[in-house]
């Protein structure tokens, strides 16, 4: 037997062992799933018309619908307000003071830094 044939034989044995172990583990996992599963397939199979009790929602009175609608509207309004840019705290009566040169310098540096980062 040549070295090439010996190498092919070793590779074939190794690949065979790998696939055998994978199939064994697959079967072992399937067995464990069957043993530990809480569902019993075939026993009490539900028809398409029946729905499990967990999917049925209780009837909500109309008053609760309006309360939920109001709560949703308030949540949306708060989210919109949160995304708006904040106004300068020094702004009074619709007139804002000018920025100092120091603030202008640092704000320009921040803008340039963001542009460089991409």
PALUMMI-127520 format. One record per residue: chain; x negated, y, z of N, C-alpha, C in turn; residue in three letters; residue number from 1. Coordinates in steps of 0.001 Angstrom, whole numbers, plus 500000, padded with zeros to 6 digits. Atoms other than C-alpha are relative to their C-alpha. Last residue first. Layout:
<recs>
{A {X Y Z} {X Y Z} {X Y Z} ALA NUM}
...
</recs>
This chain:
<recs>
{A {499207 500557 501075} {517938 559101 509133} {501333 499694 500455} UNK 118}
{A {499718 501387 499657} {515498 559589 511962} {500832 499320 498923} UNK 117}
{A {501190 500810 500271} {514117 562723 510311} {500271 498528 500283} UNK 116}
{A {500186 500120 501447} {517536 564374 510110} {498821 499101 499662} UNK 115}
{A {498983 500912 500513} {518253 563662 513766} {499842 499791 498496} UNK 114}
{A {500357 501348 499539} {514952 565254 514819} {501009 498974 499471} UNK 113}
{A {501090 500473 500843} {515695 568309 512665} {499588 498574 500388} UNK 112}
{A {499449 500254 501335} {519061 568775 514395} {498921 499439 499083} UNK 111}
{A {499163 501187 499935} {517525 568394 517842} {500555 499643 498631} UNK 110}
{A {500878 501158 499851} {514753 570877 517028} {500810 498704 500039} UNK 109}
{A {500590 500254 501314} {517334 573378 515752} {499066 498795 500041} UNK 108}
{A {498953 500613 500813} {519232 573033 519021} {499496 499703 498600} UNK 107}
{A {499836 501401 499610} {516037 573647 520970} {501106 499305 499208} UNK 106}
{A {501198 500767 500315} {515147 576835 519096} {500209 498519 500297} UNK 105}
{A {500032 500175 501450} {518708 578205 519227} {498811 499146 499593} UNK 104}
{A {499006 501013 500346} {518907 577624 522971} {499988 499720 498499} UNK 103}
{A {500470 501262 499443} {515645 579553 523549} {500961 498866 499629} UNK 102}
{A {501010 500566 500906} {516706 582343 521205} {499488 498640 500482} UNK 101}
{A {501310 499401 499760} {519832 582837 523341} {499007 499399 499016} UNK 100}
{A {500980 500879 499375} {523148 581860 521851} {498698 500757 500208} UNK 99}
{A {501000 500541 500914} {525682 584583 521163} {499039 499106 500773} UNK 98}
{A {501274 499291 499962} {528625 585042 523514} {499028 499333 499031} UNK 97}
{A {501092 500732 499362} {531997 583678 522557} {498728 500828 499923} UNK 96}
{A {501275 499404 500408} {535134 585708 521953} {498898 499231 500726} UNK 95}
{A {500238 500184 501422} {538510 583928 522001} {498692 500575 499507} UNK 94}
{A {499122 499130 500785} {539445 585357 525409} {499704 499918 498504} UNK 93}
{A {498890 499418 499256} {536509 583631 527043} {500759 500931 499083} UNK 92}
{A {499032 499328 500867} {533921 581292 525547} {501190 500475 500834} UNK 91}
{A {500076 498555 499785} {531199 580580 528080} {501027 500760 499172} UNK 90}
{A {499392 499669 498714} {532192 576927 528249} {500002 501503 500258} UNK 89}
{A {501000 499442 499108} {531461 576533 524523} {500681 500438 501295} UNK 88}
{A {500255 498576 500197} {534167 574447 522961} {498964 500462 501014} UNK 87}
{A {499706 499137 498855} {533934 570702 522957} {499674 501454 499673} UNK 86}
{A {501207 499413 499385} {534057 568893 519657} {500395 500946 501126} UNK 85}
{A {500226 498625 500436} {537268 566925 519138} {498723 500538 500636} UNK 84}
{A {500865 499965 501177} {536987 563156 519643} {499732 501413 499506} UNK 83}
{A {501346 500421 499631} {538293 563223 523216} {499045 500085 498812} UNK 82}
{A {500666 498906 499282} {541317 565275 522231} {498558 499641 500341} UNK 81}
{A {500270 498928 500971} {542312 562660 519662} {499255 501140 500661} UNK 80}
{A {501089 500449 500869} {541932 559841 522192} {499643 501068 498972} UNK 79}
{A {501248 499936 499234} {544021 561745 524743} {498812 499569 499148} UNK 78}
{A {500346 498585 499853} {546763 562305 522149} {498685 500164 500770} UNK 77}
{A {500500 499520 501290} {546763 558627 521206} {499556 501449 500110} UNK 76}
{A {501314 500599 500225} {547050 557567 524853} {499393 500482 498684} UNK 75}
{A {500951 499324 499114} {549896 560032 525454} {498588 499451 499770} UNK 74}
{A {500214 498653 500532} {551771 558725 522415} {498991 500767 500843} UNK 73}
{A {500828 500109 501192} {551291 555123 523545} {499696 501376 499416} UNK 72}
{A {501357 500333 499553} {552594 555935 527027} {499054 499887 498807} UNK 71}
{A {500571 498781 499396} {555633 557675 525518} {498561 499743 500438} UNK 70}
{A {500264 499066 501101} {556357 554705 523264} {499362 501279 500524} UNK 69}
{A {501198 500471 500699} {555982 552316 526202} {499631 500932 498855} UNK 68}
{A {501141 499764 499120} {558413 554375 528252} {498697 499557 499327} UNK 67}
{A {500302 498574 500047} {560836 554467 525330} {498811 500327 500900} UNK 66}
{A {500542 499668 501323} {560672 550711 524911} {499625 501475 499942} UNK 65}
{A {501417 500349 499999} {561084 550207 528672} {499356 500307 498649} UNK 64}
{A {500690 498981 499220} {564391 552085 528553} {498489 499739 500022} UNK 63}
{A {500320 498823 500815} {565578 549852 525709} {499236 501083 500762} UNK 62}
{A {498911 499029 500055} {565342 546735 527947} {499594 501235 499188} UNK 61}
{A {500389 498761 499331} {562649 544240 526986} {501163 500972 499889} UNK 60}
{A {499298 498842 500561} {563730 540683 526189} {499647 501235 500817} UNK 59}
{A {498763 499624 499323} {561092 538219 527304} {500624 501224 499341} UNK 58}
{A {500164 498779 499217} {558602 537018 524717} {501314 500335 500691} UNK 57}
{A {498776 499218 499908} {558629 533418 523504} {499769 501200 500915} UNK 56}
{A {499937 499024 501076} {555154 532172 522573} {501257 500862 500070} UNK 55}
{A {500991 498945 499793} {554495 530467 525916} {500066 501071 498919} UNK 54}
{A {499482 498962 499112} {557754 528527 525681} {499009 501140 500198} UNK 53}
{A {500326 500216 498590} {556542 526566 522690} {500457 501186 500839} UNK 52}
{A {501170 499211 499635} {558461 527177 519506} {499685 499692 501454} UNK 51}
{A {500224 499738 498575} {560796 524656 517961} {498755 500847 500185} UNK 50}
{A {498988 499082 499491} {561869 524940 514339} {499754 500364 501455} UNK 49}
{A {500307 498643 500440} {558633 523431 512975} {500975 501014 500570} UNK 48}
{A {499567 499763 501360} {559073 520300 515045} {499695 501440 499637} UNK 47}
{A {498986 498967 500176} {557019 519641 518112} {500376 500115 498537} UNK 46}
{A {500368 499082 501083} {555193 516367 518683} {501147 500965 499760} UNK 45}
{A {499244 498752 499884} {556152 514928 522054} {499625 500992 498932} UNK 44}
{A {498997 500086 498946} {553416 512298 522015} {500687 501346 500119} UNK 43}
{A {498959 500952 500348} {551583 512161 518672} {501092 499901 501049} UNK 42}
{A {499493 499912 501365} {548428 513811 519969} {501030 498915 499736} UNK 41}
{A {499796 501361 500449} {548189 513933 523767} {500553 500052 498588} UNK 40}
{A {498905 500232 500929} {546693 517250 524730} {500067 498524 499649} UNK 39}
{A {498760 500080 499228} {544549 517546 527832} {501212 499739 499121} UNK 38}
{A {498935 499152 500528} {541350 516741 525950} {501262 499796 500822} UNK 37}
{A {499782 498841 499135} {538596 515240 528111} {501118 500910 499528} UNK 36}
{A {499870 500377 498591} {538531 511715 526676} {500368 501201 500874} UNK 35}
{A {498789 500801 499805} {539260 512680 523086} {500218 499668 501466} UNK 34}
{A {498832 499134 500220} {536703 515478 523146} {501296 499234 500222} UNK 33}
{A {499840 499154 498818} {534102 513175 524705} {501201 500926 499864} UNK 32}
{A {499510 500838 498905} {534637 510619 521943} {500237 500820 501262} UNK 31}
{A {498598 500294 500314} {534276 513283 519244} {500623 499152 501100} UNK 30}
{A {499216 498786 499728} {531072 514524 520915} {501479 499765 499719} UNK 29}
{A {499953 499829 498553} {529646 510968 521028} {500821 501241 500373} UNK 28}
{A {499039 500968 499462} {530532 510407 517370} {500165 500146 501504} UNK 27}
{A {498694 499581 500491} {528715 513599 516369} {501094 499074 500540} UNK 26}
{A {499569 498883 499156} {525759 512653 518574} {501377 500519 499583} UNK 25}
{A {499716 500520 498655} {525483 509269 516829} {500503 501109 500918} UNK 24}
{A {498703 500691 500099} {525762 510892 513384} {500393 499427 501361} UNK 23}
{A {498966 498977 500195} {522955 513310 514278} {501378 499366 499946} UNK 22}
{A {499779 499340 498707} {520829 510464 515697} {501086 501062 499879} UNK 21}
{A {499342 500973 499120} {521222 508433 512503} {500312 500637 501348} UNK 20}
{A {498590 500061 500375} {520420 511506 510385} {500773 499000 500855} UNK 19}
{A {499366 498707 499715} {517178 512126 512269} {501490 499944 499680} UNK 18}
{A {499784 499891 498555} {516222 508436 512279} {500712 501306 500359} UNK 17}
{A {498938 500933 499635} {516738 508191 508526} {500316 500071 501484} UNK 16}
{A {498735 499387 500410} {514667 511312 507950} {501180 499097 500366} UNK 15}
{A {499730 498821 499165} {511810 509877 510007} {501320 500652 499647} UNK 14}
{A {499627 500480 498664} {511982 506450 508332} {500348 501184 500904} UNK 13}
{A {498666 500601 500106} {512018 508071 504878} {500475 499497 501363} UNK 12}
{A {499022 498918 500169} {509072 510328 505737} {501415 499441 499949} UNK 11}
{A {499903 499312 498707} {507056 507373 507098} {501019 501131 499925} UNK 10}
{A {499322 500911 499070} {507802 505353 503959} {500188 500659 501367} UNK 9}
{A {498575 500025 500353} {506880 508275 501679} {500793 499116 500958} UNK 8}
{A {499427 498709 499608} {503576 508727 503537} {501482 500079 499679} UNK 7}
{A {499897 500039 498540} {502772 504999 503209} {500614 501310 500518} UNK 6}
{A {498851 500845 499683} {503538 505157 499498} {500225 499930 501512} UNK 5}
{A {498806 499284 500438} {501144 508097 499096} {501260 499206 500349} UNK 4}
{A {499695 498955 499004} {498449 506415 501188} {501277 500751 499647} UNK 3}
{A {500828 498813 500100} {498568 503340 498988} {500418 501029 501060} UNK 2}
{A {499147 498832 500000} {500000 500000 500000} {499099 501233 500000} UNK 1}
</recs>
